[in-house]
Amino acid sequence: MYNYLDTTTTIVATATATGGAVAVVRLSGKDAITIADKMFRGKHKLSESKGYTLHYGTIVNGCGEVVDDVVVALFCAPHSYTGDDTVEITLHGSEYITSEVIRLAIEYGATMATPGEFTRRAFLAGKMDLSRAEAVADIIASDSRWSHNIASTQMRGGYSEKLSELRGELLILCSLLELELDFSEEDVEFADRTTLRQTLNTITAQIECLKSSFALGNVIKNGVNVAIVGKPNVGKSTLLNVLVGDDRAMVSDIAGTTRDSIEATTTIDGIRYRFVDTAGIHATDDTLEKMGIDRSYRAISNAHIILHLASTEEPEFEIIEKDDNQHYIKVINKIDRITSSDFSDTNDVIKISAKSGFGIDTLRHRLRKITDTSQLGAGSIVVSNMRHYSALNSASEALMDARRGMDMNIPSDLLSEDIHRVLHHLGEITGEITSEDILQSIFSKFCIGK
């Protein structure tokens, strides 16, 4: 059975995507240097070299045949990414060459790394906490300036430092409350209740601030969902194609061309938007059209922004139900077909021509304005991970119990227990409190080689 916490083996994997001019094969573990020496030929043996050095040479197979010219980077324990001896071999990006080097490493004693195993070992070695390890995957997956900004701040420890600060304050409170238990017969109060209440209120406010940032963080990480809705033949597909700069949706003058939802993404000023072109909403007896309209309503319910399209031919907007958390933009399309002033811009309606491009920049500006990134300055702490949000929510509930307990003058041991629950949930984020199942769930989402 695979031991997910085992760090005794030496692992190998490519650390770069296939198809590039060069590739990097990474070895890490107690035998990494020994294994590399068996296939590397350079001026000096790696086992006789200092860490943080580069070595030019060749990789040879068991028959002494040269596989490739390479440059080897040597990192000695404990000063490496994983905390173990690590060798990174830069070679030509041929799929044959990389697979042959990995094959040789396995033949000489290495095992193939599992997804995220290098970063998991870095976490287990204390090189980073769990939230910073998760940020490594977010950095790799980031596809916009702001998603990169959030992940970068988290990976560099800004988020961890804030949680560590909160945990430190809570630990002091627990120690004072537990000290009272040692002197319970003397009725001594080490934790002043007024100060204790103020501290709990402050920590509660800080956790609520982190929780409230999740709405923005989640949107930036996963993209802003925008449903383009309206009656048939108002230009929804044309608008989608213009917004994303690609012919993703089929365009026709025949009403009802789009019978299923079509999704495409684009980036506007560092924010990723996921546009969904929906089937036209109208009364119909056609079974396929009804199915498409049902999917349109599902897309509306999942949207952050509803882009409601009408045209100059039918300028009326049918009623679309939305909740308080959704944004709603009315757009009149095909404005190029008329000269009337009846369709001038208002605060409620934007006029465009998806065909000619008129008004599209105004629409993009309105979309971007809805996503408020003013709190995303350099180093801003924003929660974008659902696991973290769930733990913060549980910590907030435990704090509420502690504050309610103080109102009821509960004993010190019960109050301390509530605060320990807060510590537990915050520790789940950083990895002080964790389990093998949680680690497996997190690191299985990583790519192999990271």
Secondary structure by P-SEA (a helix, b strand, c coil): ccccccccbbbbbbcccccccbbbbbbbccaaaaaaaaccccccccccccccbbbbbbbbcccccccccbbbbbbcccccccccbbbbbbccccaaaaaaaaaaaaaacccccccaaaaaaaaaaccccaaaaaaaaaaaacccaaaaaaaaaaaacaaaaaaaaaaaaaaaaaaaaaaaaaacccccccccaaaaaaaaaaaaaaaaaaaaaaaaaaaaaccbbbbbcccccccaaaaaaaaacccccccccccccccbbbbbbbbcccbbbbbbbcccccccccaaaaaaaaaaaaaaaaccccbbbbccccccccbbbbcccbbbbbbbccccccccccccccccbbbbccccccaaaaaaaaaaaaccccccccbbbbbccaaaaaaaaaaaaaaaaaaaaaaacccaaaaaaaaaaaaaaaaaaacccccaaaaaaaaccccccc
